Amino acid sequence: MRSALEAAGLKRRIDGISLRAQQTVISPIKEMALLADSVHDAVSLGWGLPSFETPAHINEAVRRALTENVAIGKYPHPKGLPELRLAIAEKLKTEWKIEIDPQEELLVTVGAQQAVATAFQAIIDPGDEVILFSPCFSSHIDQILLAGGTPRYVSLIEDEGWKLSPNDVDKAINKRTKAIIINSPNNPTGTVFPEDDLRAIGELAVANNLLILTDETYNFLTYDGSSPFCMFAIESLRRNLISCYSFSKEYAMTGWRVGYLRAEAGLIQEILKIHDATVVTAPRVSQMAALAALKGPQDCVQEFRSEFAFRRDLMCSRLDRMGRIFSYQQPNGAYYILPRINIPGVDSFDFALRLLYEAKVVTTPGDAFGPAGSGHLRLCFAVTSEAINQAFDRMEKFSI
């Protein structure tokens, strides 16, 4: 089972529903939030929603645009505002040493979520396989299924800090393999995959003429000196590389729904077809907010990093106090921990539902993140320190 709603007893409609929809689910991350609507005073460690407000200079730039009657109600360019794409290109060059053509190699999207889904729609045919590293972001599974593809899971090695094994990837590649998706820092484990392993994956992709799609949502958020490797540095891979980025977490702009996709011009042109048919373009007002985020002061991002590092350490200290129930690998990126539930035969959906209804704590079942997530819970420390303490106070009193 992959659905928290079904685990809670929801009966799904089948008649008149496409097989495409039947085989997918609402992300259990969101399902648990929906179920929490009926629980008074629930505290959430579930949805990856930063507690911070969008920085004031971003909001103020949009207010000025509204006051000055800028054409916010008009369609922007299908690929995104030219000035925003130019600012994105400057950011990629400054931070990641990526030289790109902002007119031909960038597409502004409705968040990284739509960027990934649109890219899969453009590259996957029915029967194609996409390799995911499990535990993986739950929505990536459904995005592949909606595109007609088949997820092929390669398990990360939990006892080695959720390590990636290039040899296991090599063994998983077959004649049906079309692409590999990489999310580093990883959601839900917080792993930052090392350069050597990612270079090895890149070499496998080139040797087998595979596409690589990277989800870069958390590339700004690492700890303890870790730094994500930019696969654009692999020269031979550039033609086969699609990278998806987000403003949501880096600038506390989850509700603005804006991100972008970088790929070579030929891929962008094909992905643009899907983008145009599904969303037309990202909203102009959100793109203006994104432009303000890039052009304005960046100290807010460092403040977010520092606070997330504190909250990570706080959550780890609270998990240490519950060592009888949980064991975990400390994350070095993103803002999630995926502890193992130290109860033989435990079902993560059942456990998460008990926590919700009996302890009033929202978590995400590990089974949502592919086979290797079974028997785990994803806990998010993007919430306030007070919420973390309150949730763990309740879990410590919970009768297992």
C-alpha positions as CSV (number, residue, x, y, z in Angstrom):
1,M,0.0,0.0,0.0
2,R,1.2,3.5,-0.9
3,S,-1.8,5.6,0.3
4,A,-2.3,6.9,3.8
5,L,-5.9,7.7,3.0
6,E,-6.5,4.1,2.0
7,A,-4.7,2.9,5.1
8,A,-7.1,5.1,7.1
9,G,-10.1,3.4,5.4
10,L,-10.9,5.6,2.4
11,K,-12.6,3.7,-0.4
12,R,-11.5,4.9,-3.9
13,R,-13.8,5.3,-6.8
14,I,-12.8,3.1,-9.7
15,D,-15.5,3.4,-12.3
16,G,-14.8,6.0,-14.9
17,I,-11.3,6.5,-13.6
18,S,-8.2,6.1,-15.9
19,L,-5.7,3.4,-15.1
20,R,-3.2,6.2,-15.0
21,A,-5.0,7.8,-12.1
22,Q,-5.7,4.5,-10.4
23,Q,-2.1,3.5,-10.1
24,T,-1.0,6.8,-8.6
25,V,-1.8,8.4,-5.2
26,I,-1.9,11.8,-3.6
27,S,1.5,12.1,-2.0
28,P,1.2,10.5,1.5
29,I,3.0,13.7,2.7
30,K,-0.1,15.6,1.7
31,E,-2.5,12.8,2.7
32,M,-1.3,12.9,6.3
33,A,-1.9,16.7,6.3
34,L,-5.4,16.1,5.0
35,L,-6.1,13.5,7.7
36,A,-4.8,15.9,10.3
37,D,-7.6,18.4,9.4
38,S,-9.9,16.2,11.6
39,V,-7.5,16.1,14.5
40,H,-7.8,19.1,16.9
41,D,-4.4,20.6,18.0
42,A,-2.3,18.3,15.9
43,V,1.4,19.3,15.6
44,S,3.1,18.5,12.4
45,L,6.5,17.1,11.6
46,G,5.1,16.0,8.2
47,W,4.9,18.4,5.3
48,G,8.2,20.1,4.3
49,L,6.9,23.6,4.9
50,P,9.4,26.1,6.2
51,S,8.1,28.0,9.2
52,F,9.7,31.3,7.9
53,E,7.7,34.0,6.1
54,T,8.8,35.1,2.6
55,P,11.5,37.8,3.2
56,A,10.1,41.3,3.3
57,H,12.1,42.6,0.3
58,I,10.4,40.0,-1.9
59,N,6.9,40.9,-0.8
60,E,7.7,44.6,-1.1
61,A,8.9,44.3,-4.7
62,V,5.6,42.7,-5.6
63,R,3.7,45.4,-3.8
64,R,5.5,48.0,-5.7
65,A,4.8,46.2,-9.0
66,L,1.1,46.1,-8.1
67,T,1.0,49.8,-7.2
68,E,2.9,50.8,-10.4
69,N,0.3,48.8,-12.5
70,V,2.9,46.6,-14.0
71,A,1.2,44.1,-16.4
72,I,0.9,41.4,-13.7
73,G,-2.4,40.2,-15.2
74,K,-0.8,39.4,-18.6
75,Y,0.8,36.2,-19.8
76,P,4.6,36.4,-19.5
77,H,6.9,34.8,-22.1
78,P,6.3,31.0,-22.4
79,K,9.8,30.3,-21.2
80,G,9.6,32.8,-18.4
81,L,10.4,36.5,-18.0
82,P,13.6,37.3,-19.9
83,E,15.0,39.3,-17.0
84,L,14.3,36.4,-14.6
85,R,16.0,33.9,-16.9
86,L,19.0,36.2,-17.1
87,A,19.2,36.5,-13.3
88,I,18.9,32.7,-13.0
89,A,21.8,32.3,-15.5
90,E,23.9,34.7,-13.4
91,K,23.1,32.8,-10.2
92,L,24.0,29.4,-11.8
93,K,27.3,30.9,-13.1
94,T,28.2,32.6,-9.7
95,E,27.3,29.7,-7.4
96,W,27.8,26.6,-9.6
97,K,30.1,27.7,-12.4
98,I,27.4,26.8,-15.0
99,E,27.6,28.7,-18.2
100,I,24.3,28.6,-20.1
101,D,22.2,30.5,-22.6
102,P,19.3,32.0,-20.7
103,Q,17.2,32.3,-23.8
104,E,17.6,28.7,-25.0
105,E,18.5,26.6,-22.0
106,L,16.2,27.7,-19.3
107,L,12.5,27.3,-18.6
108,V,10.7,28.9,-15.7
109,T,8.2,26.5,-14.1
110,V,5.4,26.2,-11.5
111,G,7.9,25.0,-8.9
112,A,10.4,22.2,-9.2
113,Q,7.5,19.7,-8.9
114,Q,6.1,20.8,-12.2
115,A,9.6,21.0,-13.7
116,V,10.2,17.3,-12.9
117,A,6.7,16.1,-14.0
118,T,6.9,18.0,-17.3
119,A,10.4,16.7,-18.0
120,F,9.2,13.1,-17.4
121,Q,6.2,13.6,-19.7
122,A,8.6,14.8,-22.4
123,I,11.2,12.0,-22.2
124,I,9.3,8.8,-21.1
125,D,7.4,6.4,-23.3
126,P,5.2,3.6,-21.9
127,G,7.4,0.8,-20.7
128,D,10.5,2.9,-20.1
129,E,12.1,2.4,-16.8
130,V,13.5,5.2,-14.6
131,I,16.0,4.4,-11.8
132,L,15.2,6.0,-8.4
133,F,17.3,5.7,-5.3
134,S,15.1,4.5,-2.5
135,P,14.2,6.0,-0.1
136,C,13.2,8.6,-2.7
137,F,10.8,11.6,-2.8
138,S,7.3,10.1,-3.1
139,S,6.1,12.4,-5.8
140,H,8.9,11.3,-8.2
141,I,7.3,7.8,-8.1
142,D,3.9,9.1,-9.2
143,Q,5.4,11.5,-11.8
144,I,7.0,8.5,-13.5
145,L,3.8,6.5,-13.4
146,L,1.8,9.4,-14.8
147,A,4.2,9.6,-17.7
148,G,3.7,5.9,-18.4
149,G,7.0,4.8,-17.1
150,T,8.0,2.2,-14.6
151,P,10.0,3.0,-11.4
152,R,13.1,0.8,-10.9
153,Y,14.3,1.1,-7.3
154,V,17.9,1.0,-6.2
155,S,18.2,0.9,-2.4
156,L,20.5,3.2,-0.6
157,I,22.6,1.6,2.1
158,E,21.1,2.7,5.4
159,D,23.9,1.5,7.8
160,E,26.4,3.6,5.8
161,G,24.4,6.8,6.1
162,W,22.1,6.0,3.2
163,K,25.0,5.6,0.9
164,L,24.6,5.3,-2.9
165,S,26.1,2.3,-4.7
166,P,27.1,2.9,-8.3
167,N,27.6,-0.9,-8.7
168,D,23.9,-1.4,-7.8
169,V,22.9,1.2,-10.3
170,D,25.0,-0.6,-13.0
171,K,23.2,-3.9,-12.2
172,A,19.8,-2.2,-12.5
173,I,20.4,-0.8,-16.0
174,N,18.8,-2.8,-18.8
175,K,17.5,-2.2,-22.3
176,R,14.3,-0.6,-21.0
177,T,16.2,2.0,-18.8
178,K,15.6,5.5,-20.1
179,A,16.7,7.8,-17.2
180,I,18.0,8.1,-13.7
181,I,16.7,10.7,-11.2
182,I,19.0,12.1,-8.5
183,N,17.9,14.2,-5.6
184,S,20.9,15.5,-3.6
185,P,20.5,16.6,-0.8
186,N,18.0,13.8,-0.7
187,N,14.4,14.0,0.4
188,P,13.6,12.0,2.7
189,T,17.1,10.9,4.1
190,G,19.0,14.2,4.0
191,T,21.9,12.5,2.3
192,V,24.4,14.6,0.2
193,F,25.8,12.1,-2.3
194,P,29.5,12.4,-2.7
195,E,31.2,13.6,-6.0
196,D,32.9,10.3,-6.7
197,D,29.6,8.4,-6.7
198,L,27.8,10.9,-8.8
199,R,30.6,11.0,-11.3
200,A,30.4,7.2,-11.5
201,I,26.6,7.5,-12.1
202,G,27.3,10.1,-14.8
203,E,29.7,7.7,-16.6
204,L,27.1,5.0,-16.5
205,A,24.6,7.3,-18.0
206,V,26.9,8.4,-20.8
207,A,28.0,4.8,-21.6
208,N,24.3,3.7,-21.8
209,N,23.0,6.9,-23.4
210,L,20.7,7.5,-20.5
211,L,19.2,10.8,-19.4
212,I,19.8,12.1,-15.9
213,L,17.3,14.3,-14.2
214,T,18.4,16.1,-11.0
215,D,16.1,17.6,-8.5
216,E,18.1,20.4,-6.9
217,T,15.4,21.7,-4.5
218,Y,17.7,21.5,-1.5
219,N,21.1,22.2,-3.1
220,F,21.4,25.3,-0.9
221,L,20.9,23.5,2.4
222,T,23.8,21.4,3.7
223,Y,25.5,21.0,7.1
224,D,28.9,20.1,8.6
225,G,30.9,21.3,5.6
226,S,29.0,19.1,3.1
227,S,28.6,20.5,-0.4
228,P,26.4,19.0,-3.2
229,F,28.2,18.1,-6.5
230,C,26.9,19.8,-9.6
231,M,26.6,17.1,-12.3
232,F,26.9,19.9,-15.0
233,A,30.6,19.6,-14.2
234,I,30.7,16.3,-16.2
235,E,31.3,17.7,-19.7
236,S,30.3,14.5,-21.5
237,L,26.9,14.4,-19.7
238,R,25.7,17.9,-20.5
239,R,23.6,17.0,-23.5
240,N,21.7,14.3,-21.4
241,L,21.3,16.3,-18.2
242,I,18.1,17.9,-17.0
243,S,18.3,19.9,-13.8
244,C,15.2,21.2,-11.9
245,Y,15.4,24.0,-9.3
246,S,13.1,25.6,-6.8
247,F,12.6,29.0,-5.1
248,S,10.3,27.4,-2.5
249,K,12.6,26.3,0.2
250,E,15.7,28.6,-0.4
251,Y,13.6,31.8,-0.1
252,A,10.6,30.5,1.9
253,M,8.4,30.9,-1.2
254,T,6.5,27.6,-1.1
255,G,3.1,29.3,-1.9
256,W,4.5,31.3,-4.8
257,R,4.9,28.1,-6.8
258,V,7.9,29.1,-9.0
259,G,11.0,27.1,-10.1
260,Y,13.0,26.5,-13.2
261,L,14.5,23.8,-15.4
262,R,17.9,23.8,-17.1
263,A,18.7,21.6,-20.1
264,E,20.2,21.8,-23.5
265,A,18.2,23.8,-26.1
266,G,16.8,20.7,-27.9
267,L,15.4,19.2,-24.7
268,I,14.0,22.6,-23.6
269,Q,12.1,22.9,-26.9
270,E,10.4,19.5,-26.4
271,I,9.7,20.0,-22.7
272,L,8.2,23.4,-23.6
273,K,5.5,21.5,-25.5
274,I,4.3,19.8,-22.3
275,H,4.7,23.0,-20.3
276,D,2.5,24.9,-22.7
277,A,-0.2,22.2,-22.9
278,T,-0.5,21.9,-19.1
279,V,0.2,25.3,-17.4
280,V,1.0,27.7,-20.3
281,T,3.4,29.6,-18.2
282,A,4.4,30.3,-14.6
283,P,2.4,33.2,-13.1
284,R,3.9,36.6,-13.8
285,V,3.5,37.7,-10.2
286,S,5.4,34.7,-8.9
287,Q,8.2,35.3,-11.4
288,M,8.5,38.9,-10.3
289,A,8.8,37.6,-6.7
290,A,11.5,35.2,-7.8
291,L,13.4,38.0,-9.6
292,A,13.3,40.0,-6.4
293,A,14.6,37.0,-4.5
294,L,17.6,36.8,-6.8
295,K,18.3,40.5,-7.0
296,G,17.8,41.3,-3.4
297,P,19.9,40.6,-0.3
298,Q,20.9,37.0,0.3
299,D,21.5,37.1,4.1
300,C,18.1,35.6,4.6
301,V,19.3,32.3,3.0
302,Q,22.2,32.1,5.5
303,E,19.8,32.8,8.3
304,F,17.6,30.0,7.2
305,R,20.6,27.6,7.0
306,S,21.7,28.5,10.5
307,E,18.3,28.0,12.0
308,F,17.8,24.7,10.2
309,A,21.1,23.5,11.5
310,F,20.0,24.3,15.0
311,R,16.7,22.5,14.5
312,R,18.4,19.4,13.0
313,D,20.6,19.1,16.1
314,L,17.5,19.6,18.3
315,M,15.6,16.9,16.6
316,C,18.6,14.5,16.8
317,S,18.9,15.1,20.5
318,R,15.2,14.3,21.0
319,L,15.6,11.2,18.9
320,D,18.5,10.1,21.1
321,R,16.2,10.2,24.0
322,M,13.9,7.8,22.2
323,G,16.6,5.3,21.3
324,R,14.4,2.4,22.3
325,I,11.9,3.3,19.6
326,F,14.0,5.0,16.9
327,S,17.4,4.6,15.4
328,Y,18.5,7.1,12.7
329,Q,21.2,8.3,10.3
330,Q,22.1,12.0,10.9
331,P,21.3,14.0,7.8
332,N,23.9,16.3,6.3
333,G,21.5,18.2,4.0
334,A,17.8,19.2,3.4
335,Y,15.6,19.3,6.5
336,Y,14.4,15.7,7.0
337,I,15.4,12.7,9.1
338,L,14.2,9.2,8.3
339,P,14.5,7.2,11.5
340,R,13.9,3.4,11.6
341,I,11.1,2.3,13.9
342,N,12.7,-0.3,16.2
343,I,9.6,-2.5,16.4
344,P,9.7,-5.8,14.5
345,G,7.1,-6.1,11.8
346,V,5.9,-2.6,12.2
347,D,3.8,-1.1,9.3
348,S,4.8,2.5,8.8
349,F,1.3,3.6,7.7
350,D,-0.3,2.0,10.8
351,F,2.4,3.6,13.1
352,A,2.0,7.0,11.5
353,L,-1.8,6.9,11.8
354,R,-1.6,5.9,15.5
355,L,0.8,8.8,16.1
356,L,-1.7,11.1,14.4
357,Y,-4.8,9.9,16.2
358,E,-3.4,9.0,19.6
359,A,-0.5,11.4,20.1
360,K,-1.7,14.1,17.7
361,V,1.6,14.2,15.9
362,V,1.7,14.3,12.1
363,T,4.6,12.3,10.4
364,T,5.0,10.7,7.0
365,P,5.0,6.9,6.6
366,G,8.4,5.6,5.3
367,D,6.6,3.3,2.9
368,A,5.7,6.4,0.9
369,F,9.3,6.7,-0.2
370,G,9.8,3.3,-1.9
371,P,10.8,-0.1,-0.7
372,A,13.8,1.0,1.4
373,G,11.6,3.3,3.4
374,S,9.5,0.5,4.8
375,G,9.6,0.5,8.6
376,H,10.6,4.1,8.9
377,L,9.0,7.6,9.5
378,R,10.0,10.8,7.8
379,L,10.3,13.7,10.3
380,C,10.6,17.3,9.1
381,F,12.6,19.9,11.1
382,A,11.5,22.8,9.0
383,V,9.0,23.6,11.7
384,T,9.7,25.8,14.7
385,S,11.8,24.5,17.7
386,E,8.7,24.8,19.8
387,A,6.8,22.5,17.5
388,I,9.7,20.0,17.5
389,N,9.8,19.9,21.3
390,Q,6.0,19.7,21.5
391,A,5.8,16.8,19.0
392,F,8.5,14.8,20.8
393,D,7.0,15.5,24.2
394,R,3.8,13.9,22.9
395,M,5.7,11.0,21.3
396,E,7.6,10.2,24.5
397,K,4.3,9.9,26.3
398,F,2.7,7.8,23.5
399,S,2.0,4.2,24.4
400,I,3.7,2.1,21.7
